[in-house]
């Protein structure tokens, strides 16, 4: 199972031992049964009531006299504290404590035990109280009504601050209204905190006629749904540190809540009857810092033969409804749906089968055991699923889930790379290497800024059109939220930006290398014709590449197994440098307010990551096939291990070519040398002609020097030379002492001399003494070449000339003729 839960808190371990110790200490002091008294049979009454924004956990239990006791577990200090005790046999329904622990709000109902008299006010079902607890002092009745009331203090600040004058308290009524109380306090007699003017607390009714509400304790937001003409309208109120609040948006949802009753989410801990709960609808709102707003919804169902649930991507303007069968699923899976907000680390505990309550901040409460979990994705389990699953859709989903975990990314990437190197052809619907490179590079910079998801591709697959077995999917357009305010900050600014992009059909800003591709081809064409643009422009591009290589080497201090990053490879450096320039401009256009230095580093990190992943994929195959001591040589036939590495390099090349991504300098040289080793000549030449193998000067130079001039090698060398670009071909020919290379050099020299030649009147008498052979056509031709060379030398005396001249051409021509005549 890929989902794992770890217990952050357990009543049995974090509270019960302390209660027992307190009871023993009381007995040792000769004090009778007090607020801390608890016996073994009373453990069943110990339960969690609420979890506040700062992580503190409020719990309750009944002592041996039946008194209701409230306690608090501080998640920072790992210490317990008794808050208050009611000397009446009542049931606690809801409770909340302010951040300074000076006020406690609680709702209590009549005990369900038979024979108990009504301890509450006559005619009331629920009593809601506000208690001064620093120290224990006055008790104020907020509500005494015949309906349930939930209470929740607002926490405008994450950390503790000096004692504020005002505290805000929400009261949520079963009568379908929500009120906000403003509680003013003052200090008397030192540290004693009392409520000012407790008889006249200011209150505002902020919502009414709602059928569902959710409290987001982390972000201090209230989501609720009211019905207007049988339509479900989702609304959100944001509470601020200055005690103000705003209705942020409203949006219609295509869900039916008219007969669903009344439902609250995350207002304390839900202890409703689980049989009823399992047949109740599930609805939760999830957000993140990237400006997403999702509503997950599953309607109530009488039988659990199949599950239908919908995800409304409010920030994108569409919804997806999934239906899947549960016929082959165990009975423990048919208790209902819980939507969880997942975190980022690997955890070890198995998912419990008891009902769960999803809370803010990836927290999950198992109220049957009193355990508070943090929900995470298990990287090891995801890796096992990736290795075992046969479906491409599951492989892709698992790959992205694993890479998004973040924690321990280097180790996980290494394991994924090892699996890819052994299963490079495992996927048919997408290129596995390509998907891994794009996804891993994306997640490596995802946390740098909130808009990365809009600016960089996270997948090589634009849309998934392949059917997923066992799941029916329906996608529908939905209405966009109507924003109720005009000034946005933080999350709301990002959400509004997302909505603007959808509303005005703005194009996707995902980066691609189309501009880089065009500019790179232009530069290569200019290089071939010798008409390259300004030196400063090219130098700037190459300087960008140097920064990437330096950044890459700084990320990986261990020596590499493969001979990469050890040569200039100007073409790849040009591609690398161009990508730096274009991606930097892309970020500068769309990342407003982010400093230029940070953008520069993000660009270097992203491109370095691309190259580093390619190096690691190759090294994994290199290590697997034990090529640690492999060196460049051409004296033997390629082994099966070398052919396997050649194959993985070819797949890497295919993956990067379609996206026009740079490769580590030296990649093409190594690929070509392995190709010469492993392929028959006709296959080798086919790979060269089709662009699979790219001939580099380093690779061909090594080939010319290392191979002797047997008939087979001569054929190989000549086939390689004639496929080289002219400038590189001329340099390579000078390294091969052979009539063929002399012939090629001579032809190039003659072509250069004659390209601007204009025929002039000449002396018909030829001085035969200056020629080694009496062959008039050749003699006349050599005389013309000698005359042109002399003219050029006179016109351009300071221009450098190679060692090729008319005499060299004459000798090459005679040797070639001799070979052709078989003399």
Secondary structure as UniProt FT lines:
FT   STRAND          3..10
FT   HELIX           11..15
FT   HELIX           16..28
FT   TURN            29..30
FT   TURN            35..36
FT   HELIX           40..45
FT   STRAND          47..51
FT   TURN            53..54
FT   STRAND          57..62
FT   TURN            64..65
FT   STRAND          68..74
FT   TURN            75..78
FT   STRAND          79..86
FT   STRAND          90..97
FT   TURN            99..100
FT   STRAND          103..110
FT   TURN            114..115
FT   TURN            122..123
FT   STRAND          126..133
FT   TURN            134..135
FT   STRAND          136..145
FT   STRAND          149..153
FT   STRAND          166..173
FT   TURN            174..176
FT   STRAND          177..188
FT   TURN            189..191
FT   STRAND          192..195
FT   TURN            196..199
FT   STRAND          202..208
FT   STRAND          210..216
FT   TURN            217..220
FT   STRAND          221..228
FT   TURN            229..230
FT   STRAND          231..239
FT   TURN            241..242
FT   STRAND          245..253
FT   TURN            258..259
FT   STRAND          263..265
FT   HELIX           274..278
FT   STRAND          282..288
FT   TURN            289..291
FT   STRAND          292..298
FT   STRAND          306..313
FT   TURN            314..317
FT   STRAND          318..325
FT   TURN            327..328
FT   HELIX           331..333
FT   STRAND          357..358
FT   TURN            361..362
FT   STRAND          363..366
FT   TURN            367..370
FT   STRAND          371..377
FT   HELIX           379..388
FT   HELIX           392..404
FT   TURN            407..408
FT   HELIX           409..422
FT   TURN            424..425
FT   HELIX           432..445
FT   HELIX           446..448
FT   TURN            450..451
FT   HELIX           452..455
FT   TURN            469..470
FT   STRAND          471..477
FT   STRAND          482..483
FT   HELIX           491..503
FT   TURN            504..505
FT   HELIX           514..529
FT   HELIX           535..555
FT   HELIX           570..590
FT   TURN            592..593
FT   HELIX           596..624
FT   TURN            625..626
FT   TURN            628..629
FT   HELIX           640..659
FT   TURN            665..666
FT   HELIX           667..678
FT   HELIX           681..689
FT   TURN            690..691
FT   HELIX           697..706
FT   HELIX           711..721
FT   TURN            722..723
FT   HELIX           726..733
FT   TURN            734..735
FT   HELIX           739..754
FT   TURN            755..756
FT   HELIX           768..770
FT   HELIX           776..795
FT   TURN            797..798
FT   HELIX           806..821
//
